[in-house]
Amino acid sequence: MTITNNGARFPGPLGTVTGNWNGRTPGPLDFKVVDLSKTPATKATTKVLEMPPPTSGSSSIIRARAVDWDLAPKPPVPEDVLQGELANCPVAAILAALANTATGKKRIDNMITEFKGGSVKTTFTDDSDYKPPVSEILSKRSFSVDIGYSSEISDVFYVQYSDGTDVTMVYMGSPNKSLWPCVIEKAFAAKIGSYDELDDDKKHKVDQFWPALVGSKLQGFAVDEKTDLKKIIDAATAARQVPTIGASRDDATRVLDHHGFAILGMIGKDIELYDPHGKRDKLTPEEFRKNFQRIYFGNP
């Protein structure tokens, strides 16, 4: 894992870049929903939204389709987040850390407004490697996502090709069929220009995503063999209330190297982690110190 601007390899660095990605303050505990079918003036209006082009050379046979998952069938939890084919573990780890705390759940709720009951047309760019069977997809949902700027997207996502009876996201997914992590990632891809650009882990790193997603200044400290274990334990203990993530070392052996993890808190004498690839783990403070190089934290 690399903390400098030189970047790192898959599954994505937690290094820093320069940027001004501001967020806003938390809101109510419910996703905002606007039912356009009850607004006569908008019934005949079709909203046209462009699909962000996919990555080049995907390992999956992909198709685009409207996905009918709820934003959150239950209150957000870390296990809602499943990092897909993109090297963007900073986004996945931050989202899981937000879902781990009460203030973070409010932040997630406040980021997304759902518009339903209208007519939405998703179009595709001609220069994309993806050649859809149809030139456009019609659906009835769209989302406005506030991540330091307003990004508007439809409910169409890239999925792995199947007979249509199941949905497996190519990029950000959710074992719990919670759409909110997928919506937030797509909003970044739409703003940046493509999923391929979002996959560039040398350009897009944690200090770009943290203020946009958390809405506060990125804080943290480096971890090395001399770091006081109490300092690490205190940060892990606070992670129950303050969104916190950890960056693993280049030579980590106990956990995946070059990767970002949500720190969930202390469980007994161990530090509990969530790997955005879909599993929880726990390390002793000594193991954490040997395998991690930095801790980041900050409240919405």
C-alpha positions as CSV (number, residue, x, y, z in Angstrom):
1,M,0.0,0.0,0.0
2,T,1.3,3.4,-0.9
3,I,0.7,6.7,0.9
4,T,2.5,8.9,-1.6
5,N,1.2,10.2,-4.9
6,N,2.8,7.4,-6.8
7,G,-0.3,5.2,-6.4
8,A,-0.5,1.5,-5.8
9,R,-1.8,-1.6,-7.5
10,F,-5.2,-3.4,-7.3
11,P,-7.3,-3.4,-5.1
12,G,-6.6,0.3,-4.7
13,P,-4.5,2.7,-2.6
14,L,-5.4,4.9,0.3
15,G,-2.8,7.4,-0.6
16,T,-3.4,11.1,-0.9
17,V,-4.0,13.6,-3.7
18,T,-4.8,17.3,-3.8
19,G,-8.4,18.3,-4.3
20,N,-11.3,20.2,-2.9
21,W,-14.2,17.7,-2.5
22,N,-16.5,19.2,0.1
23,G,-19.5,17.6,1.6
24,R,-22.6,18.8,3.6
25,T,-24.0,18.2,7.0
26,P,-26.1,15.1,8.0
27,G,-29.8,15.1,7.5
28,P,-32.8,13.0,8.5
29,L,-32.8,9.2,9.0
30,D,-34.8,8.4,5.9
31,F,-33.9,8.5,2.2
32,K,-35.7,11.3,0.6
33,V,-38.2,10.1,-2.1
34,V,-40.0,12.2,-4.6
35,D,-42.9,10.5,-6.4
36,L,-43.1,12.2,-9.8
37,S,-46.2,10.3,-10.8
38,K,-48.1,12.6,-8.4
39,T,-46.9,15.7,-10.1
40,P,-49.0,16.2,-13.3
41,A,-46.6,18.7,-14.9
42,T,-43.8,16.1,-14.9
43,K,-45.7,13.0,-16.1
44,A,-45.0,13.6,-19.8
45,T,-41.4,14.7,-19.2
46,T,-38.7,12.1,-19.9
47,K,-35.4,12.6,-18.1
48,V,-32.4,11.7,-20.2
49,L,-29.3,10.5,-18.3
50,E,-26.0,9.2,-19.9
51,M,-24.6,6.0,-18.6
52,P,-20.9,6.3,-17.5
53,P,-18.8,4.1,-19.8
54,P,-17.5,0.9,-18.2
55,T,-13.9,-0.1,-17.7
56,S,-12.0,-1.5,-20.7
57,G,-11.1,-5.2,-20.6
58,S,-13.6,-6.3,-17.9
59,S,-13.2,-9.8,-16.8
60,S,-17.0,-10.2,-17.0
61,I,-19.4,-10.4,-19.9
62,I,-21.5,-7.3,-19.0
63,R,-24.9,-6.0,-19.8
64,A,-26.7,-2.9,-18.7
65,R,-30.1,-3.1,-17.1
66,A,-32.4,-1.4,-14.6
67,V,-32.0,-2.8,-11.1
68,D,-35.0,-2.8,-8.8
69,W,-33.3,-3.2,-5.5
70,D,-34.4,-0.9,-2.7
71,L,-31.9,1.7,-1.6
72,A,-31.8,0.1,1.8
73,P,-34.2,-2.7,2.8
74,K,-32.8,-2.3,6.4
75,P,-30.7,0.4,8.0
76,P,-27.2,0.5,6.4
77,V,-24.6,-2.0,7.7
78,P,-21.0,-2.6,6.6
79,E,-22.1,-5.8,4.9
80,D,-24.2,-3.8,2.4
81,V,-20.9,-2.9,0.7
82,L,-19.1,-5.3,-1.7
83,Q,-16.2,-3.9,-3.8
84,G,-16.5,-5.0,-7.4
85,E,-14.0,-5.0,-10.2
86,L,-12.8,-1.4,-9.6
87,A,-9.6,-0.6,-7.7
88,N,-11.4,1.8,-5.5
89,C,-11.2,0.4,-2.0
90,P,-11.1,3.9,-0.5
91,V,-14.7,4.4,-1.6
92,A,-15.8,0.9,-0.4
93,A,-14.0,1.1,2.9
94,I,-15.3,4.6,3.7
95,L,-18.9,3.6,2.9
96,A,-18.6,0.5,5.1
97,A,-17.2,2.7,7.9
98,L,-20.1,5.2,7.5
99,A,-22.6,2.3,7.8
100,N,-20.9,1.2,11.0
101,T,-21.8,4.4,13.0
102,A,-25.0,6.3,13.8
103,T,-23.7,9.6,12.4
104,G,-22.5,7.7,9.3
105,K,-25.9,6.2,8.7
106,K,-27.4,9.7,8.8
107,R,-24.8,10.9,6.3
108,I,-25.7,8.1,3.9
109,D,-29.4,8.9,4.2
110,N,-28.7,12.5,3.5
111,M,-26.6,11.9,0.4
112,I,-29.3,10.4,-1.8
113,T,-32.7,11.5,-3.0
114,E,-34.7,9.0,-5.0
115,F,-37.1,10.1,-7.8
116,K,-39.6,7.5,-8.8
117,G,-42.7,7.3,-11.0
118,G,-41.2,9.4,-13.8
119,S,-39.9,8.4,-17.2
120,V,-36.1,8.0,-17.3
121,K,-34.1,7.3,-20.5
122,T,-30.5,6.0,-20.0
123,T,-28.3,6.5,-23.1
124,F,-24.9,5.2,-24.0
125,T,-21.9,7.0,-25.5
126,D,-20.7,6.0,-28.9
127,D,-17.0,5.9,-27.9
128,S,-17.6,3.3,-25.1
129,D,-16.2,-0.2,-25.4
130,Y,-19.6,-1.4,-24.3
131,K,-22.0,-1.9,-27.2
132,P,-25.5,-2.4,-25.7
133,P,-28.1,-4.5,-27.5
134,V,-30.3,-1.4,-27.5
135,S,-29.3,2.3,-27.8
136,E,-31.3,3.3,-24.7
137,I,-33.0,1.8,-21.6
138,L,-36.2,3.1,-20.2
139,S,-36.9,3.0,-16.5
140,K,-38.9,4.9,-13.8
141,R,-36.3,5.7,-11.2
142,S,-33.4,8.2,-10.9
143,F,-31.3,9.5,-8.0
144,S,-29.7,12.7,-7.1
145,V,-26.5,12.1,-5.1
146,D,-24.8,14.9,-3.1
147,I,-21.1,14.1,-2.7
148,G,-19.8,17.7,-2.6
149,Y,-21.6,18.4,-5.8
150,S,-24.9,17.1,-7.2
151,S,-24.6,14.1,-9.5
152,E,-27.8,12.7,-11.1
153,I,-28.0,9.1,-12.3
154,S,-30.5,6.5,-13.3
155,D,-31.2,3.0,-11.8
156,V,-29.4,1.3,-14.7
157,F,-26.2,-0.5,-13.8
158,Y,-23.7,-2.8,-15.4
159,V,-24.3,-6.4,-14.4
160,Q,-22.8,-9.8,-15.3
161,Y,-24.5,-11.4,-18.2
162,S,-27.1,-14.0,-17.1
163,D,-30.5,-15.4,-18.0
164,G,-32.1,-12.4,-16.3
165,T,-33.3,-14.2,-13.1
166,D,-30.5,-12.8,-10.9
167,V,-28.4,-9.6,-10.6
168,T,-24.7,-9.6,-10.0
169,M,-23.2,-6.2,-10.2
170,V,-19.9,-5.8,-12.1
171,Y,-18.8,-2.9,-10.0
172,M,-20.0,-2.0,-6.5
173,G,-22.5,-4.6,-5.3
174,S,-24.3,-5.6,-2.2
175,P,-24.9,-9.1,-0.7
176,N,-28.0,-7.6,1.0
177,K,-29.4,-6.1,-2.3
178,S,-29.0,-2.6,-0.9
179,L,-28.6,-0.2,-3.8
180,W,-27.2,2.8,-1.9
181,P,-23.5,1.8,-2.2
182,C,-24.0,1.1,-6.0
183,V,-25.7,4.5,-6.4
184,I,-22.9,6.4,-4.7
185,E,-20.2,4.7,-6.7
186,K,-22.0,5.3,-10.0
187,A,-22.4,9.0,-9.0
188,F,-18.7,9.3,-8.8
189,A,-18.2,7.5,-12.1
190,A,-20.7,9.9,-13.7
191,K,-19.0,13.0,-12.4
192,I,-15.5,11.8,-13.1
193,G,-16.5,10.6,-16.6
194,S,-16.4,6.8,-16.6
195,Y,-15.9,3.7,-14.5
196,D,-12.5,3.4,-16.2
197,E,-11.4,6.8,-14.9
198,L,-12.7,5.9,-11.4
199,D,-10.6,2.8,-11.6
200,D,-7.4,4.9,-11.9
201,D,-6.0,4.5,-8.4
202,K,-3.0,6.7,-9.2
203,K,-5.3,9.7,-9.6
204,H,-8.2,9.1,-7.3
205,K,-7.3,8.4,-3.6
206,V,-8.6,8.7,-0.1
207,D,-8.2,12.4,0.5
208,Q,-10.4,13.0,-2.6
209,F,-13.1,10.7,-1.5
210,W,-13.2,11.3,2.3
211,P,-14.5,14.9,2.4
212,A,-16.9,14.1,-0.4
213,L,-18.4,11.1,1.4
214,V,-18.0,12.0,5.1
215,G,-18.3,15.7,4.8
216,S,-15.4,16.5,7.2
217,K,-11.7,16.9,7.1
218,L,-9.6,13.8,6.8
219,Q,-7.7,13.1,10.0
220,G,-5.4,10.2,11.0
221,F,-1.9,9.0,11.8
222,A,0.8,6.8,10.4
223,V,1.4,3.3,12.0
224,D,4.8,1.7,12.3
225,E,6.6,-0.7,14.6
226,K,7.0,2.1,17.2
227,T,3.4,3.3,17.3
228,D,2.0,3.1,20.8
229,L,-0.5,0.2,20.9
230,K,-2.8,2.3,23.2
231,K,-3.1,4.9,20.4
232,I,-4.2,2.2,18.0
233,I,-6.6,0.7,20.5
234,D,-8.1,4.1,21.3
235,A,-8.7,4.8,17.6
236,A,-10.3,1.3,17.1
237,T,-12.5,1.8,20.2
238,A,-13.7,5.2,18.9
239,A,-14.6,3.6,15.5
240,R,-18.0,2.5,17.0
241,Q,-18.9,6.2,16.9
242,V,-16.5,7.8,14.4
243,P,-16.1,6.4,10.9
244,T,-12.6,4.9,10.7
245,I,-10.6,3.1,8.1
246,G,-7.2,1.5,7.9
247,A,-4.6,1.2,5.1
248,S,-2.7,-2.1,5.0
249,R,1.0,-2.3,4.3
250,D,2.8,-3.3,1.1
251,D,4.1,-6.4,2.8
252,A,1.0,-7.2,4.9
253,T,0.6,-11.0,5.4
254,R,-2.2,-11.3,7.9
255,V,-4.6,-9.3,5.7
256,L,-4.7,-8.4,2.0
257,D,-1.9,-6.0,1.2
258,H,-2.4,-2.6,-0.6
259,H,-6.0,-2.5,0.6
260,G,-8.4,-0.4,2.6
261,F,-10.5,-1.8,5.5
262,A,-13.3,-0.3,7.6
263,I,-12.3,-0.4,11.3
264,L,-15.4,-1.4,13.2
265,G,-14.3,-1.3,16.8
266,M,-12.9,-3.5,19.6
267,I,-14.3,-6.9,20.1
268,G,-12.8,-8.2,23.3
269,K,-9.1,-7.5,23.1
270,D,-9.1,-7.6,19.3
271,I,-9.6,-5.0,16.5
272,E,-12.6,-5.9,14.3
273,L,-12.3,-5.1,10.6
274,Y,-14.5,-5.2,7.5
275,D,-12.8,-6.1,4.3
276,P,-14.9,-4.5,1.4
277,H,-14.5,-7.8,-0.5
278,G,-17.2,-9.0,1.9
279,K,-15.9,-10.4,5.1
280,R,-15.2,-9.4,8.7
281,D,-11.9,-10.2,10.4
282,K,-10.2,-9.5,13.7
283,L,-6.6,-8.8,14.6
284,T,-4.8,-8.3,17.8
285,P,-3.4,-4.8,18.2
286,E,0.1,-6.3,17.7
287,E,-1.0,-7.9,14.4
288,F,-2.7,-4.7,13.3
289,R,0.5,-2.7,13.9
290,K,2.5,-5.2,11.9
291,N,0.1,-5.2,8.9
292,F,-1.2,-1.6,8.7
293,Q,0.5,1.6,7.8
294,R,-2.1,4.2,8.5
295,I,-5.4,5.0,10.2
296,Y,-7.9,7.6,8.9
297,F,-10.9,8.9,10.8
298,G,-13.4,11.8,11.0
299,N,-17.1,12.4,11.9
300,P,-19.7,13.8,9.5
